[in-house]
Amino acid sequence: MKKNNNNPEYVSNFLGEMIGTLILVFFGCGSVAVTTLFSAHSGLFQIATLWGIGVALAIYATRHISCAHLNPAVSIAMVVSDRMAARKLPSYLLGQFTGAFLAAALLYVLFSSSITQYESINGILRGSRDSIRTAMMFGEYYPNPGLGHEVSVSTMNAFLAEMSGTFALVFLIFSLTDGCNVGRPDDSLSPLFIGLSITVIISVIAPLTQAGLNPARDLSPRIFAYLAGWKLAAFPDSHWGFLTVYVLGPSTGGILAALLFEKIIKPLMSNRGNAKTCRCP
């Protein structure tokens, strides 16, 4: 039987994406959890900043193991743009969804007593629609439950918000890392600028949808919340809107950004005499 020499590569890809996504979701969802339970942060920008820092740290920690996509929408965009071989995609996606689920489980272990106390004090029955107030520490909702009734967001509106936000994210990732862009930051600084991009996008999109921008970040913690007792509060709509908004929306935005960059923006950069091959190793 022929030995598969690519197995170590797949294991490395899986572990890198799992660890990086775990770090990202732990710090990001953790910032939402401590704000909900303890009012630890007073504004959207603080939470957005913590998400951005978490993303930057996760990339720095794991980009030597995998390419540190940490987001299915980014991985799909890399395949569409021919920056990554399609054969690598399953190991990337599996690592991302696994890491996000483990991060949710870890957060629950750390804060379960505080969540129970919060629910008791506020008269929240876990699993009821009112328990969205605590389920939002894991999955995401539209409109943002933390903003009261002044925001009205339809499923289509939410889909467009997630698509637009992820479009901006993937476009900026390509711009910040492509060798054809002479204006990109140094490789040692690109994770920091990607984190800042996350902060800016969340600051704009979060009032509408909590700014998921990442199918793994939303779906895996949402599934964990369902298993941990939130049940239908984790999946509150009957028309599978969460899949349309938080899975299809980011994936579509990432694909469109990849096509725009590869078909239009990169050729313009190449025409200026700075073309380079920019593939994920």
Beta strands, then each sheet from edge to edge (+ up, - down):
end
